[in-house]
Amino acid sequence: MTAAAMTDRPTAYTPPANYRLSAAGLLRSEWTKLWSLRSTWIVLLCAVVFSGGLGAIIASSVPTDQAFGGAGSAVDFSMAGISLASVFVAVLGILTVTGEYSTGSIRSTMSAAPKRLSVLWAKAAVYGAVVAVLFGAMVFLTFFMTQAIFSGTALGGVSLSDDGVLRALLGYMAMIVYLALLALGIGAILRNSAGSIGFYIGVIMILPQLATLLPWNWVSDVTPYAPGNVPNAILLVDPAGSTLSVGESWLWMGIWLVVTYGLAGVLLKRRDV
Amino acid sequence: MKARFARRSVLGMIEIEHLTKRYGKKTAVDDLTFAVKPGVVTGFLGPNGAGKSTTMRAIVGLDAPTSGLARVNGKHYSEFRSPLTEVGALLEAKSVHAGRSAYKHLLALARTHGIPKRRVTEVIDLVGLHEVAGKRVGGFSLGMGQRLGIAVALLGDPAVLILDEPVNGLDPDGVKWIRLLLKGLAAEGRTVFLSSHLMSELAQTAEHLIVIGQGRLLADTTVDAFVTGSGQTRVRVVSPDAAQLAERLAGPGITVSSPERGVLEVTGTEAAVVGQTAAAHGLVLHELRTDRGSLEDAFMQLTADAVEYRQTSEGANR
C-alpha cells in the first residue's frame, strides 16, 4: 500500500510480481501442449506399433536359406519399420506447429511469449527429446526382438559390439530425430498442415527417389545431398560404399536443420501471427 | 526504488501513436493516435472493418505496425518479462486448439510464466467453466469459448485487459456478468479496453470512448460527452394546426420538417418554446415531446462516412 500511496494515481493496480516468462516455463508448456492432444498419443502409438511390428514381420518372413547374411542385412531388415515410423513422427512434428495456426491457438501462444523464437526452440527441443527417448528405446527393442527371431539363421548372432552395429542403430535413432525436427521446421515455415505434409512427403521423401530416374547426370550427383537423403550413410553398418561419409552425413543433417530453422526463425519474427 | 515508482506513473497506460497498418494495398489502420487510461473502462467503438481488431493485435505484438507505435506502460509488448501479468488479451474467441481441454489450454499458458495450477482453477471458476473444464474445446459453444478467452485474459491477473468484442455469443446473463466483472476490474485500478460495434453495449459498460472508422480516429471522449455532443435533440409535435405552427416557429437556427401530415419535427429549439408559441397563437397541440438522439444515432451519424460495407440499396440485399 505504501507503494500505491507514493504514485500520482493512488488506485493504480500492481500485477503479481512472482510470475515470470522463462525458458523452462516454455518447455513445460510445450510438454503440456504435446501430451494434452489425443492425436499425439494415436500417432506415436502407430509409430511404435509400425516400427516394432513391421520389424518383427519382416524378420519372420526373411527366408532362412538367405544366401546373404551379416550384420548389415540384419540391421537393414530389423530397422525397416523404423524408417516407416519416421513418416508418422514427421507428420506429428508438422502438426505440433501447424495445428496451432489452423486452430488459432498460436495467438494465445505468441501473446504469452511475444519474442516468438523461444517458442520455436521450445517446441523443437521438447518434440526432439520425446522422439529421441521413444525411438531410442524402439530401435534397440526392435533390434533385440529381430535378433531373437533371426537366431540360428545367417542373419542371427549379430551383437551390438560388432563393428558398426551400435553406430548404425544410433544412426537410425538420429535419423528419426533429424526428420522429426526437419518436419517441425517445415511446419513452422509453411504454417499450413496440408501444405507442410504434402511438401514433406512429396519433396523430402519422394522427389529424391524419383529424381534418379531423370535423364540428367548432375541430378544423381546432387540427390545424396537432398535433405531426406543425407542421413543415409549413418544408417549403414558398413558405410564404405556410400557417397557421403558418416561425418559428411552428420554435417549435412546439421546444414539442413540450420537452413530450415534459420528460415523458420526469420519468418516467425517477420510475419504477423 | 525511485525509478520504479517513476515507471509506475504510466502503469497500465496504453499508448497508440501514429499507428498505421496496411495489409497489401488495404489500409486497416490509418495514423491512429490515442491513449487508454487505467481505472476506467474504455470502449473502442467502430463499425465492422474499422480497424479495432488490428489495433488490438498490434498492442499485443501479433501484428507488426507498418509505421507508428503501440505501447503499454511505455514499452513495446515484446519487451515485457512477464507479458501475461502486464496485459491480458481476448482477441478472438477460440484461440484454442479444438482438441485440447479448457483446463489444459490454460495450464499450458500458465506454465510459460510459472503460474500455479491453483490460479488456473481460480480463473476457470471465475468464468463459470468448472463443469466443462476437462472437455475438449472443440465442442464448446461460442459463449463458452468467450468465457474461456476471458479466463485466458485474466490468468496472469494483469494490469491491462484488452478484450475484442467480449460479449459476442454470450447470453443475457453472461452479458450482465461481464459488465459487472469489467467495471470491478477497472475499479481496482486496472486498464480495461474493450471493443464493440454496438454503441448501446459500450454505453452500459464504458466511461470513456474511442471511436474509429476506416482506421481513423473519429472521437476520443467520455460516453456522456459523446452522447450530448453529437446526439441531436428534436421536438416532435402533433397538431391539427401543424402548417400554421410551422410558420410561427420559423426562425434563425431552427429547422422544421414534417415527416407526415399533422406531425412536425423541430430542431434548434426546446419543447417549452414550441408550447408557448402554440399557446400564444391559440394553436391546438395533441402531442409535444422531446426526442433525445439515441446513442446509436450519435454513432451512426459520426461513422456515416466511415462505414466500409454499406448496402448500396435495399435491392442489393440478396
Interface residues (C-beta under 8 A of the other chain):
Chain A: A3 M6 T7 D8 R9 T11 A12 Y13 T14 P15 P16 A17 N18 Y19 R20 L21 S22 G25 L26 R28 S29 E30 T32 K33 S36 L37 R38 S39 G99 E100 T103 G104 S105 I106 R107 S108 T109 M110 S111 A112 A113 P114 K115 R270 D272 V273
Chain B: F5 R8 S9 L11 G12 P38 G39 R57 V60 G61 L62 D63 A64 Y77 S78 F80 R81 S82 P83 L84 T85 E86 V87 A89 L91 E92 K94 S95 V96 H97 A98 G99 R100 S101 K104 H105 L107 A108 L109 R111 T112 H113 G114 I115 V152 G156 D157 P158 A159 E188 G189 R190
